[in-house]
Amino acid sequence: MADITPAMVKELRIKTDAGMMDCKKALMECDGNMDEAVKYLREKGIAKAAKKADREAKEGIVTTVVEGKDGIILEINCETDFCSKGDKFKALVAEVAATLKASSASTLAEALEVAMNGTTVEKYIAEQCAAIGENMKFRKFGRFTLAGEGTVTSYIHMGGKVGVLLQVETGKAETAAAEAFQTMCKDITLHIAACAPKSVDSSSLDPAFVAEEQEIAKAQLIAEGKPEHLLEKILPGKLKALYKQSCLMSQEFVKDPSKSVEALVAETGKTLGDTITVKAFERFQLGA
């Protein structure tokens, strides 16, 4: 007979929402085999959360927490829009966000393992499935911590359907306090939410994405009957158009399409007598 530990009982309870004694009995009956114990409880009609875990979580909330030069962004999913608007789910998201902001986690893998209420963030969310009544999933997490001068700022759109976290560096400390700089940063977060750029600039654009788009453009040109020897002359123009469409700094500024985001940043820097650099951003869209 396998040694049935309290940790095993707790894990099975998280997986199934069955009572502690039912979980212990199931593990004893199945000689400590977790998968068999889950099956045993489901066959007995005792398991609940195991069925919830099979349901897809597509709704939820994207939220951010920013303090000073440190900010986080996260997405937690649930099954229905009704649940995402409920007080219990909102409270859970806020509690998880506060816990992670106080931690040093910088990746999703690290965030899942952060200690929370006697367990980990991942397991705590699983435990709350029964209390809230829906399957839930901690899907995305990001963090920016600025060491030098500048700011980390955020924006939440459509009540948590889209979230943006932005990191901008400056040469001088006083620039970050200037109204023109703060307005620029707010406008850029709004732009990112609306235009969904893939990277800050061409140097940070995924090479695999660029290569794929080039192959698609080449195939389209061939299908249009363009001679093979002209492709190398035409493709650079296609690549420039791709950058304008996909890279934040090359995109037309959503509030004034007559200039690019890069031009907006340069103008603000000139006004404030400083060098301003957009370093990074995260854009989370619910379910995407």
Summary of the structure (lengths in Angstrom):
residues: 288
radius of gyration: 24.6
end to end distance: 46.1
largest distance: 75.8
contacts: 917
relative contact order: 0.11
helix: 51%
strand: 23%
